[in-house]
Amino acid sequence: MHEPLADGGVIRKLWIGEAARYRDHLLRLDGDSRHSRFGGGVSDEFIRNYVPTALGLRAVVHGFFVDGVMRGAAELRLLGPAFAREAEVAFSIEAPWQSHGIGSVLLDRTLLAARNRGIRTLHMACLASNRRMQELARKFDAELSFDFGSVVGEVAAARPTALSVLCEFVVDGHGFATAVLEIQSRVLKPV
Ligand SMILES: CC(C)(COP(=O)(O)OP(=O)(O)OC[C@H]1O[C@@H](n2cnc3c(N)ncnc32)[C@H](O)[C@@H]1OP(=O)(O)O)[C@@H](O)C(=O)NCCC(=O)NCCS
């Protein structure tokens, strides 16, 4: 879980106040990826309005960063009233970084976060034509069973354990350290 990704990037949770990075990432998606991510063509204005709404307190967004730029995201949004057991998940990876295993790591982290929040059912709006997303979900079929007709996934081992909570804490600690180094390198960059 701690090995650097092949593309030299890192995966960490998005901090409050990083909405602009998420928005810019979604705006950079090419037409096909944007269509797959939102289940149809959406305008730049839609994305600008979407991000502040999506990043409420009940969302956990993992970002994939390369040289400090967000190139991928997994958005987990809890649905319904507090303590509900359902959530929605959506993935977006910019085209040059697709098929490099990033989606697999993002799904792994998202499932851990979902389990630790007691989520039992994950909804994913995935187009029937989206083979790559379906292959990705199939890789996790021990933890997630997908019915692509109704696009609903079940998180099988939903109960959090001490180990699963510790795991999330450890990967967050790693992500935090990386983010601090990234900020330091930006602040200390010679002018
Ligand atoms: C769908 C998406 C999240 C997948 O992430 P990814 O990083 O590209 O996928 P991975 O490299 O982890 O590949 C996952 C699996 O998909 C399959 N796969 C990879 N590339 C593929 C391709 N070009 N065609 C078909 N299957 C493919 C493989 O089985 C792979 O697993 P493996 O490498 O262990 O064999 C990403 O491509 C993406 O963001 N696409 C645009 C937006 C989107 O479709 N979002 C999903 C809707 S919410």
The ligand as an SDF file (V2000), in Angstrom:
LIG
                    3D

 48 50  0  0  0  0  0  0  0  0999 V2000
  -12.5000    3.6650  -15.4590 C   0  0  0  0  0  0  0  0  0  0  0  0
  -11.2270    4.0970  -14.7560 C   0  0  0  0  0  0  0  0  0  0  0  0
  -11.5720    4.6410  -13.3540 C   0  0  0  0  0  0  0  0  0  0  0  0
  -10.3250    2.8570  -14.5750 C   0  0  0  0  0  0  0  0  0  0  0  0
   -9.1300    3.2290  -13.9520 O   0  0  0  0  0  0  0  0  0  0  0  0
   -7.7330    2.8200  -14.6040 P   0  0  0  0  0  0  0  0  0  0  0  0
   -6.6330    3.3430  -13.7460 O   0  0  0  0  0  0  0  0  0  0  0  0
   -7.7300    3.2670  -16.0130 O   0  0  0  0  0  0  0  0  0  0  0  0
   -7.8210    1.2460  -14.5130 O   0  0  0  0  0  0  0  0  0  0  0  0
   -6.6710    0.2130  -14.0950 P   0  0  0  0  0  0  0  0  0  0  0  0
   -5.4030    0.5140  -14.8300 O   0  0  0  0  0  0  0  0  0  0  0  0
   -6.5960    0.1210  -12.6100 O   0  0  0  0  0  0  0  0  0  0  0  0
   -7.2460   -1.1170  -14.7130 O   0  0  0  0  0  0  0  0  0  0  0  0
   -8.2410   -1.8680  -14.0650 C   0  0  0  0  0  0  0  0  0  0  0  0
   -8.5410   -3.0820  -14.8890 C   0  0  0  0  0  0  0  0  0  0  0  0
   -9.2750   -2.7030  -16.0670 O   0  0  0  0  0  0  0  0  0  0  0  0
   -8.8430   -3.5200  -17.1730 C   0  0  0  0  0  0  0  0  0  0  0  0
   -8.3440   -2.6140  -18.1990 N   0  0  0  0  0  0  0  0  0  0  0  0
   -7.3080   -1.7340  -18.1670 C   0  0  0  0  0  0  0  0  0  0  0  0
   -7.2280   -1.0690  -19.3290 N   0  0  0  0  0  0  0  0  0  0  0  0
   -8.2310   -1.5180  -20.1010 C   0  0  0  0  0  0  0  0  0  0  0  0
   -8.6780   -1.2000  -21.4080 C   0  0  0  0  0  0  0  0  0  0  0  0
   -8.0530   -0.2730  -22.1510 N   0  0  0  0  0  0  0  0  0  0  0  0
   -9.7590   -1.8680  -21.8900 N   0  0  0  0  0  0  0  0  0  0  0  0
  -10.4180   -2.8140  -21.1640 C   0  0  0  0  0  0  0  0  0  0  0  0
  -10.0300   -3.1270  -19.8950 N   0  0  0  0  0  0  0  0  0  0  0  0
   -8.9570   -2.5030  -19.3830 C   0  0  0  0  0  0  0  0  0  0  0  0
   -7.8080   -4.4810  -16.6550 C   0  0  0  0  0  0  0  0  0  0  0  0
   -8.4470   -5.6830  -16.2880 O   0  0  0  0  0  0  0  0  0  0  0  0
   -7.3020   -3.7820  -15.4220 C   0  0  0  0  0  0  0  0  0  0  0  0
   -6.8160   -4.6320  -14.4560 O   0  0  0  0  0  0  0  0  0  0  0  0
   -5.3240   -5.2860  -14.6010 P   0  0  0  0  0  0  0  0  0  0  0  0
   -4.4130   -4.1960  -15.0960 O   0  0  0  0  0  0  0  0  0  0  0  0
   -4.9740   -5.7440  -13.2260 O   0  0  0  0  0  0  0  0  0  0  0  0
   -5.4980   -6.3890  -15.5920 O   0  0  0  0  0  0  0  0  0  0  0  0
  -10.4540    5.1770  -15.5610 C   0  0  0  0  0  0  0  0  0  0  0  0
  -10.0300    4.6330  -16.7790 O   0  0  0  0  0  0  0  0  0  0  0  0
  -11.2650    6.4410  -15.8080 C   0  0  0  0  0  0  0  0  0  0  0  0
  -11.2770    7.3510  -14.9800 O   0  0  0  0  0  0  0  0  0  0  0  0
  -11.9590    6.5360  -16.9600 N   0  0  0  0  0  0  0  0  0  0  0  0
  -12.7530    7.7230  -17.3020 C   0  0  0  0  0  0  0  0  0  0  0  0
  -13.9050    8.0210  -16.3280 C   0  0  0  0  0  0  0  0  0  0  0  0
  -14.7210    6.7790  -16.0140 C   0  0  0  0  0  0  0  0  0  0  0  0
  -14.9310    5.9060  -16.8400 O   0  0  0  0  0  0  0  0  0  0  0  0
  -15.2100    6.7090  -14.7640 N   0  0  0  0  0  0  0  0  0  0  0  0
  -15.9830    5.5670  -14.3020 C   0  0  0  0  0  0  0  0  0  0  0  0
  -17.4090    5.8980  -14.1100 C   0  0  0  0  0  0  0  0  0  0  0  0
  -17.7190    6.3950  -12.4500 S   0  0  0  0  0  0  0  0  0  0  0  0
  1  2  1  0
  2  3  1  0
  2  4  1  0
  2 36  1  0
  4  5  1  0
  5  6  1  0
  6  7  2  0
  6  8  1  0
  6  9  1  0
  9 10  1  0
 10 11  2  0
 10 12  1  0
 10 13  1  0
 13 14  1  0
 14 15  1  0
 15 16  1  0
 15 30  1  0
 16 17  1  0
 17 18  1  0
 17 28  1  0
 18 19  1  0
 18 27  1  0
 19 20  2  0
 20 21  1  0
 21 22  1  0
 21 27  2  0
 22 23  1  0
 22 24  2  0
 24 25  1  0
 25 26  2  0
 26 27  1  0
 28 29  1  0
 28 30  1  0
 30 31  1  0
 31 32  1  0
 32 33  2  0
 32 34  1  0
 32 35  1  0
 36 37  1  0
 36 38  1  0
 38 39  2  0
 38 40  1  0
 40 41  1  0
 41 42  1  0
 42 43  1  0
 43 44  2  0
 43 45  1  0
 45 46  1  0
 46 47  1  0
 47 48  1  0
M  END
$$$$
